[in-house]
Amino acid sequence: MDNQSFLALFEAYLTSERRASPHTVVAYKTDLHQFVDYLSGLAPAKIVTEVTAQDLRGWMMALAKIALTHRSINRKMAALRIFYAFLQKRAFMMGHPTDALKSLKGKKRLPIFFQEKELLACLDPYLFPVNFSGLRDQLILELLYGTGMRLAELIALCQTDINLADGTVKVVGKRDKARIIPFPRPLKQSIAAYLLEKEKLGYHLTPPLIVTDAGRPCYPMFIYRVQEVFRIHYACQSA
């Protein structure tokens, strides 16, 4: 069996036996796909049943190098522990490579703040390439700072939450409380342009509004990177 087959079996297990919520299934899938991508880049490439504790430590180090928080790394490792417990339970492997790993101590991440002139620059189309990635990154910033929604709320947004006709977006916050937020015409145009490019790539069938270049649901570090890249690019343009 290949890695994708193992992931498909695990997804079926989460859905049918553990009856995990759709949000939990998506979160596990995202973390495990990232792990499988890492395994594919090893020399030689490995399948999940060949993984050792040393391979897992290497992945943790790779995550740390891209400035992922300890909390996010621990969450990904928790997903791996459940995944490997499943593989062991189904007799796909004898050992459990995650047993030797310890969780990292948490660190607090400071929020990223933007000055007013930086926020206004979000509306400048010349700072963003006119393609899927550029339109998406601009939309991320406009949604975050133009509506006041939280990062977790942005990640959870679905296309069906957007009402272009009314110029509103439905946001589900803490304790599943929903609120309707109106957005200005420039943001409406940004959403429409992004959705058009998303459809051209065939990503419109993916429920989340914001997706990666590969068409997968985005995640917190992805949003942080967009913010940092914009800030660096803006600084270079202003210099």
Secondary structure, 3 states (H helix, E strand, C coil): CCHHHHHHHHHHHHHHCCCCCHHHHHHHHHHHHHHHHHHHCCCCCCCHHHCCHHHHHHHHHHHHHCCCCHHHHHHHHHHHHHHHHHHHHCCCCCCCCCCCCCCCCCCCCCCCCCCHHHHHHCCCHHHCCCCHHHHHHHHHHHHHHHHCCCHHHHHHCEHHHEECCCCEEEEECHHHCEEEEECCHHHHHHHHHHHHHHHHCCHHHCCECCECCCCCECCHHHHHHHHHHHHHHHHHHHC
